[in-house]
């Protein structure tokens, strides 16, 4: 087989043999969706000698033999086999009659990291269930196994919570949305919103599980809570306005009364009832403490013996960790929760450069690397003026491919704390599934290879294989960014961006993480 036809991500070992196998339509149909029964000509079995997500695929004239270390390993082998077929095999229905050719190959493969994730922000722009399921399908095709679902933010609340109807009748809707970067102060004057029922979320969880993708929910707290406070003003610190319509960070955060903590526990209980995974995201990022100077906040500071408002967030995070621990869960939070000491058992999403990943690993936390300048897929893909709403630092396909989740300077034991990485798809400027496609692909293909395949990949080899992979994305209806650059209709002149220089952003990140450097980040205390 021509190497240019190889799958994405690249397997650890792919040996070519002479000849091809004619694959019957029944086999092609079986490959397209979860099915317990393998058709004639396909032998599938579990092999405990393999890594849990590893597989061995053997295709010759006699048929297809697939062994997996687990059901997940079998699934990954199926994705490789799907990509070895002609691209039209990925369409929803056959468009050619008869069998399809697959090359004779021998593949041995397993992932480098256990956590190979992608975060989807459905708070800034709501994405209907069908689009989320399609997003899962595409991630699973590339052997990603975690969907981090960012469900709440200042601009929208997307989760139905029993006994809290205003979260969805008020918090899920905004009267208008900002167009482009905040520096331009433009709005579309068009209402936007939506939310997921409990049934919707259970469908997403079950659908993802069939594809061996774990959904990790995130309810951002105690900051990024303006939508909830708009619904229930008693949760705030005096703010009585609506759901935020502009991008950026709201100064309106939760108060720290017993009532607000009980609200958060209610929400987390509902989340735990829907999402079975051990980790529950509580955000913890970008929480200004300016409103925590109220009498209630001062009373809490005095009662808990805290040094000031800056210690309220670590105290709050510890209370949420304790609540989740009683339910057998652990918190997943952005790296800001390291300030003041993250609770024991917390997994850290390290997004502000390499430093938080290093400090978290050294403090004994599991770490998911997701530095913004390497894997934030809302960032612009080129300096072409036709790029839609160009924001952030330049992040090319080659940049994403070069990403290594393990920062330099860790010992072997510390490096093992880096359990993987995730690419983040923030949607302030991605108002539709087509725009999500454009920003996500093919850069997520490069990311998938960075977290699955052995380190030190060959970018030239990747781009050669990507040439054969793009017709697969075409067959799946993906509105990816063409390698040659944006098309005229991709531009968004009505939503201008604000490009950043990498040096400026790195200097900003250095300033934002000054508290972590000053503290040195202490080892975590166990939950009480």
N, C-alpha and C positions, 0 to 999 in steps of 0.2 A: 504494500500500500504506500502511496505517496505520503511522505511525512506531512505535507501541507494539508492533508485531509484529517489529521489527528484531532482528537477531542480536546476540549477546554473544560476544566484544567488538565494539564499534561499529566498522564499517568507516570508512576515511578519506573515502570518497565512496560514497553510495548514492542513486541517482536512480530515482525511481519512474516507471513508465509505465502507461498504461491497459491493463487487461485482465489475463488470467492464462493460464498454459500448463497443459494437462492432462499430468501426468507419469505415464508408464506404470509399472506395478508392477516391470518389469524395471529401470527406471532407479532407482526407490526402493531396490531390492535392491542395485544396484551402488553406490549412495552409502553403504550401511551398512558395507561392508568393502573392504579393499584388493583391487583387481582390475585387471589390466593392460588389459583390453579395455573401452572405453566402449561402451555399448549404442546402438542406433539412437536418433537424436534428440539425442545429446550429442556435441559436438565438443570434443576436448581436445588441446592442443598446448603445447609449451614455447616461450617467447618470451624470448630472452636480453636483450632491451631492458628487461625488468622487473627489479626487485630480486629477489635469489635466493629470498626467501620471499614475494614479492609475487604478486598474481594480478589478473586482470580477469575478471569474470563478467558475461555478457550473456545475459539471458533475454527472449525475445519469443515471439510466436505461432509463429515458425518453428522454435524449439527452444532448446537451451542451448549456449552457446559459452563455453568456459573456457580461459583462457591462464594459464600460470604461469611465473615466472622459473626454476623448477626443479620437480622432483617434489614438493618440500615446498610450494611455492607452489600447485601444483594441489591438493594435499591440503587446504590451508587454504581454498581456494575451495570445495571439496566440503563442508567443515564449514559454511560460510556457507549454501550451498544446502540442506543438511539442515535448518538452522534456519529457512529460509524456508518449508519445507513444514509442513503441519499437524503438531502435536506427536505424534500417533499414528504418524507415519511413523518415529519413533525406536524404536518397540517392536521386540522381537526377531522377531516375525512379523506379517504384515498382519492387521488385525482388521476391515478393510472391503474389499470387493471393488472392482475397477476403478481407474482413474487417480486421482491426487491433484492438487489445484490448487497451483501455485506462482505468485506474482505476477510480472509482467513488471518487471524491474529491470536497472539497469546499475550495477556495483560496481567500483571501483578501490580496491585495498587493499594495504598492506604493514605490517610491524611496526615499532614504534619501537625495540625492543631485540632483540638477537640471542639473549640468554639469558632465557628466560621459563620459570622453573622452579618445581617444587614438591618439597620434601623429604618423604619418608615414612620415619618411624622404625619399622622392623620388629624392632628389638632389644628395646625395652621390652615390647611386645606383638607376638608373631609374627602375621603375616598370611599365610594360605595363598596359593599361586600364583594361583588363580582370582581372589581378591580383589585381588591386585596388578595383574593384567591388566585387571580392571574399572576400577581406579583410573587406569591408563594411558589407557583408552578415554575416560574422563570428562575427563581433562586434555587429551587431544588434541582433543576436541570444542571446547574453549575455546582452542585454538591455542597451548597451552603445549608446549614442545619439549624440556624437560629434566626427568628424574626423578632426583633425588638420593636414593639409597637408603642409608639409615643402617643398616648391617648388623650392627654389633657395638657392645656397650656393657657396662657393669658387670653388667647384669641379663640378658644373653643374647648368645650367639654364634651367628650364623645362616648361616655359610658353611662348606661342606665343604672341607677342605684335605687333599690326599693326604699320608699319612705322619703325620698329626696327628689320630688318631681321637677322642681325648678332648675335642677342641674341640667336637664334636657330641654325644658320649655323655655328657659332663659339662657342658661350658660352655653348651650350648643349653637347659638345663633349670634351673628353680628350684623349690623346694618350696612356695613361697607367694608372693603378691604383695601389696604395700601397697595399701590401699583409701583413696583420696583423698590429701590433702596429708600430708606427713610430720609436720606439727605434731600430728596426731591419733593417730599411731602405731597404725593399724588394719591388720589383715591378713585375707586371705580364707581362708587355710589350704588352698588348692587349688593343686596343682602346675600349672605353665605352661611351655610351651616349644615348640620346633620349629626346623627349619633347612631350608635350601635345598640340594639336591644341585647338582652342577655342571650337570646337565641342566636342572634347574629354572631356574637363573639364565640359562642360554643361551636358554631359551624366553622368559623375560621380556625379555632383550635383543633377541631377534629380533622378538618381538611389538611391542615399542616401536618398533623401527626401521621396521617396516612402516607405522607411524603417524607417522613422522618425529619421534620422541622419542628423545633420547640418554639412556641410563642412566649416571649417574655414581655408581660405588660408593664407599662410605666405610668404611674400617676405622679406627676411632678409636684413636690411639696418640700418645704413650706413656701417657696417662691413659685413664680409662674402659675399663680392661683387666681388671677383676676377674674376669670370666667366663673369660678366657683363663688367668689366673693360677690360678683354681680348678682348671682342667684340668691345667695344668702349673706347679706351685708354683715350680719352679726359675726361672721367668721373673720372679718377684716379688722382693721384698726381705725375705722372711721370713714373709709371710702364708701360712697353710695352711688357710684357710676355704673356704666354698662360694661359689657364684654369689650376687651381691647380691640381696636380696629387697626392700629399701627403695629409694625414689627418692632423688634427690640425688646428690652427688659423693662417690665413694669415694676414700679416701686411699691405696688400694693400687694402685700403678702399676708399670709395667715397670721392671726394673733396666736398667742400661746396660752389661751385659757383652756380649762378642762373641756369646755364645749367644743372648741376647735379640735382638740386632740381626739375627742370622742367621734367627731365627724370623720376625721382621717381613719380612725379604726373601723368605722362603719364601711367606708369606701374600700379599705383593704380587705375586710371580711368578704365583701361582694366579689372583689377581684379574686380572692383565694377560692371562692366557690365556683368560679368560671375557669380559671387557669390552673392546671394541675402541677405545673413546674415548680421546682424548689425555689427559684429566684423570683422576686417581685421587685420591680423597679420603683424607687421612690424619688427619682430625680436628684434633688439636692443642689442643683446648679443655680448660679446667678441669683442668689437671694439677698437683696439689699436689706440691711438691718435698720435703715433710717426710721421706719415706722415703729420699731420696738422701743419707744420711749414713752409709751402710754402708762397710766397708772397700773393697768393689768400686767404689762410687761415688767415694770419695775417691781411689782409684787412677786412675780414669778422669779425674777433674778434674786430677790432677797430670800424667798422661801427655799430656793435650791442652792443658795450659797455660791452663785455665779459671779464672775468678776465684772460682767457687763453685758450689753446687748450682743456682742460678738460671740458670746458663749451660748446663746439661746439655740442657735441652729444645731450644734453638736448635741445639746441636751435633747432637743426635739427628735433628732435622728435616732438617738439611743432609745427613746420611748417607742418609736415605730419599729425598731429592730426587735425590741423585747416583745412587742405584740405579735409580730410575725413569727418569732421564735416559738411562741406558745402554740402556733399552728404548724410547726414543723417547717417553716420557711425561712429564707435568708434574704437580706436586702441586696439589691443591685443599684448602685448609685454612681452619678458622675463624680469626677475626682475632687470636686469641692468638698465632699464629705470627709476627706482626709484631714481637713483643717480642724484642729481640736481633738483629733483622734476618731477614726471610723470604728464602728462596733466590730467586735470579733465576728468572723464569718462573712463579713461584707465582701462582695465582689465589686471591684472598681472599674468603671469605664473611664480610661485615661485618655482625655480628649485634648488637654492643653499641653501638647508636646510630650517629650520623652520623660521629663523630670517626674511627673506624677506616677507614671508607670514604674519607674525605678524606685521611688520612695514607697509606693504601695507594696511592691514585691518584697522590699527589704523589711517592711513592717509586718509581713506575713499574710498579706491579702492575695487572693486570686485577682488577676488583672486581665481585662479585655482592652487591647490597644486600639485606639481610634483617634489618633492625632488629627486635628482638623486640616492641617496643611498637607496631609497625605491621603485622607480617605473621606473628606466631606464632599459628597458628590453634587451638592448644590453649587459648589465653587466653579468658576468659569473654566472651560476646557481649552481655550486658546485666547490670543489677543485679537482675533478676528472681530471687527466691529459688528458683524452679523450674529455673534453669539447672543442668545436671548437672555436679557437681564444679567449681564456679567457682574458677579459679585465675588468677594473673597479673593484669595491668592490664586495664581495660575496653577491648575492641577491637570496635567495632561495624562493621556493614556499611559505613556512611559513612566510618568511620576508614580502613578498608582501601582504599576507593575513592579517598580523598584522598592516598594514599601516592604519593610521587614518588621513584623510585630515585636520582636525582641530587641529592646534598646541595648546599646553597648554598655559595658561596665558591670554587668550582673555576674554573680557567681553561678555555677551550674544549678545549685538549689534555688537561687533567686530566679533564674531564667525559667525554671519549671513552673513558677508562679504565673508566668504569662500563658494563660490557657488558650489564647487565641486573639482574634481581632474581629472588628466589624466595620463595615462602611456605613456611613450615616447619610440618609436622604432627608434633609430638611426641606419643607415645602412652602416656605413663605412665598417663593416665586414660582412654584410648580402647581398651577391651579387645575391641572387635569392629568389623567393617566398618560396622555401623549407627552406632556412636558416631563413627567417622571421618567418615562422611557428615555427621552432624549438626554437627560442628565445622568441617568444610571448606566445605560449601555452605550458603548461596549466597555466602559471603565469597570463595571462590576465583573466582567469577564476577567479582566486583568487582576482585580482584587481576589477573585475566586482562586486563581492560580497561585497568587502570593501566599494564601493561607492553606491551600491543599498540598501543593507540590513541594519538593525539596528546595531548600534555599539556593540562591545563586542561579536563578532561571535565566534563560537565554531570550532576550527580548526580540531579537530577529526571528527566532524560531516561533515565538508566540505570535508575532504579527503575521507570519506565514500561515500558521494554523487559523488565525482570526479571519484571514481572507476566505477560508472555507466555512468558517463558523457563521459569518454574517448572513449567508443564504438561509441558515437554520433560523436565525432571528427573523429574517423576512418571512419564512414559512409560518412562524408563530405570531406574525403581525406586530413586531416590536418596532416602535418608532425611534430607533437608535440614531445617535449622531454619526453621520457618514465620516469615514476617515479623512476625506478630502476637505471637510469643514462644513459649516452650517449652510443650509439651502436658503434661498430668499424668504421662504415662508416660515422659517424657524425664528426669525428676528422678532423682537418685542419692542418696537420703538415707543409704544405707549407705556412701557414699564422699564424705564432706564435703570441701569445698574450703578455700581460704585466699586470698580476693581481696586484691590489692595495689592501693595508690594509685599513680597514675602518678608523682606527685612523688617518692614514696619509691623507686620503681624507677629513675627517672632519677638520683637521688642515688646509688643503689647502683652504677649503670653508670658514673657519673663516678668513683667510687672504684676500680672494677674496671679502668678504663682509665688510671689514674694513671701506670702504667709507660710506656705509649705516649706520653703527654704529656711525661714526664720525658726519654725518649730522643729524642723528635722523629722517631723512625723513620728510620733511614738508608737510602739507596738499597741495593738488594740486591747481594750479591756473586755472581758467576757460580759455578755448580757446579764443583767440582774434577774 
